[in-house]
Amino acid sequence: MSSAQIKLLILGFISLSLVSCSSFERDWNAIQTHQAQASVPPSLVGCYDGEWRSNANGHHGRLRMILTRDKNAKDTYTARFKANWGNAFTFEYQVPLKFKKVKKVLHCSGGADLGILAGGKYEYRGKVTHSRAPEKLVAVYNSTNDHGLFTLKRKVLENHLFITKAAP
């Protein structure tokens, strides 16, 4: 591969990263605005903010999720994640999550192939803790080369500003 082709590949990767970042941020802000204007209690749908942590290597970072309902499948949602690692790297990906209530506890599971550079196929299992509305989602993830935990708290409206609600 020539140096010109490598430069073009890097430029394309950076361009795609910038486009997907702006899409995530735009959707994140739109959902929060919609939640602020809604007069009904929120469902699972919405914005969550928290952290991911690898148990394999100790890496960790901020993790945000936009959860939307899949109109074509009952109890299935699309989780769009934006993960930060270090001070310079972000990665965005989508995972279909299926939710099922078992004895008053809401469980979720799903999986996605994030590509060879991100570690391949990942599987997720977790549960949502809530009172009136979902507040906290805790899940474990596993892949061939990595495993860990992510903890996300639902963004809520308080004093006209969105903040992350502290877990009990």
C-alpha positions in Angstrom: 0.0 0.0 0.0 1.4 3.4 -1.0 1.8 6.3 1.4 -0.9 8.2 -0.5 -3.3 5.3 -0.1 -2.5 5.1 3.6 -3.1 8.9 4.0 -6.4 8.6 2.1 -7.5 5.7 4.4 -6.6 7.7 7.5 -8.5 10.8 6.2 -11.5 8.6 5.4 -11.5 7.1 8.9 -11.3 10.5 10.5 -14.1 11.8 8.4 -16.4 8.9 9.2 -15.6 9.4 12.9 -16.5 13.1 12.8 -19.8 12.4 10.9 -20.9 9.7 13.4 -19.9 11.8 16.4 -22.1 14.7 15.2 -25.0 12.3 14.6 -24.7 10.9 18.2 -24.5 14.3 19.8 -27.4 15.6 17.7 -29.6 12.6 18.7 -28.4 12.8 22.4 -29.5 16.5 22.6 -32.8 15.9 20.7 -33.9 13.0 23.1 -33.1 15.1 26.1 -35.1 18.0 24.8 -38.0 15.7 24.0 -37.9 14.2 27.5 -37.9 17.7 29.1 -41.1 18.5 27.2 -42.9 15.1 27.8 -45.7 15.1 30.4 -45.7 11.3 30.9 -43.3 9.3 32.9 -40.3 8.1 30.9 -40.0 4.6 29.6 -36.7 2.7 29.0 -36.1 5.0 26.0 -33.7 7.8 26.6 -30.2 8.8 27.4 -27.9 7.1 29.9 -24.4 8.2 31.1 -21.8 6.2 32.9 -18.6 4.2 32.6 -17.2 1.0 31.0 -14.4 -0.9 32.7 -12.4 -3.8 31.4 -11.7 -6.6 33.9 -9.1 -8.0 31.4 -6.7 -5.1 31.3 -8.1 -2.3 33.6 -8.9 0.1 30.8 -11.9 2.3 31.4 -13.7 5.4 30.2 -16.9 7.3 29.9 -19.8 5.5 28.2 -23.0 7.1 27.0 -26.0 5.3 25.5 -29.1 6.3 23.6 -31.7 3.7 24.0 -34.6 3.6 21.4 -37.4 1.1 20.9 -37.2 -1.2 17.9 -40.6 -0.9 16.2 -40.2 -4.3 14.5 -39.5 -6.5 17.5 -41.3 -6.7 20.8 -39.2 -6.1 23.9 -36.2 -5.2 21.7 -34.4 -1.9 21.8 -31.4 -0.4 19.9 -28.6 0.8 22.2 -26.3 3.3 20.5 -23.1 3.6 22.5 -20.4 6.2 22.5 -17.4 5.0 24.5 -14.3 7.1 25.4 -10.9 5.7 26.1 -8.0 7.8 27.2 -8.3 11.5 26.4 -8.3 11.1 22.6 -10.2 8.1 21.5 -14.0 7.6 21.0 -15.8 4.7 19.5 -19.5 4.4 18.5 -21.4 1.3 18.0 -24.9 -0.2 18.1 -26.2 -3.2 19.9 -29.7 -4.7 19.8 -30.8 -5.4 23.4 -33.7 -7.6 24.3 -35.4 -6.8 27.6 -37.4 -9.4 29.7 -38.9 -9.0 33.1 -38.3 -11.9 35.5 -39.8 -11.6 39.1 -39.9 -7.8 39.1 -36.3 -7.5 37.7 -35.8 -6.2 34.2 -33.0 -8.2 32.4 -31.4 -7.4 29.1 -29.2 -9.3 26.7 -27.7 -8.8 23.3 -24.6 -9.0 21.1 -22.9 -7.4 18.2 -19.8 -7.8 16.1 -17.8 -4.6 16.5 -15.2 -5.6 14.0 -11.7 -6.9 14.3 -10.1 -3.6 15.4 -12.6 -3.3 18.3 -12.2 -7.0 19.5 -14.8 -8.8 17.4 -18.0 -10.2 18.7 -19.3 -9.0 22.1 -22.1 -10.4 24.2 -23.9 -8.4 26.8 -26.1 -9.4 29.8 -27.4 -7.0 32.4 -30.3 -5.7 34.5 -32.1 -2.4 35.1 -32.7 -1.2 38.6 -35.5 1.3 39.0 -38.2 2.7 41.2 -40.9 4.4 39.1 -38.7 4.9 36.1 -35.5 3.1 35.0 -32.6 4.6 36.7 -29.5 2.4 36.4 -28.4 -0.3 33.9 -25.5 -2.5 34.9 -24.2 -5.1 32.4 -21.3 -7.4 31.9 -19.7 -7.8 28.5 -17.6 -10.6 27.0 -15.6 -11.1 23.9 -12.7 -13.4 22.9 -10.1 -11.0 24.2 -11.9 -8.8 26.7 -14.6 -8.8 29.4 -15.8 -6.3 31.9 -18.6 -4.2 33.2 -20.5 -1.1 32.3 -22.7 1.0 34.6 -25.0 3.6 33.2 -27.4 5.9 35.0 -30.4 7.4 33.3 -30.2 11.1 32.6 -33.1 12.9 34.4 -34.5 16.4 34.4 -33.9 18.2 37.7 -34.2 22.0 38.2 -34.5 22.4 34.4 -31.1 20.9 33.8 -30.2 17.3 32.8 -28.0 15.7 35.3 -27.0 12.1 36.0 -29.1 10.8 38.9 -27.0 9.3 41.6 -27.7 5.6 42.3 -29.3 4.8 45.7 
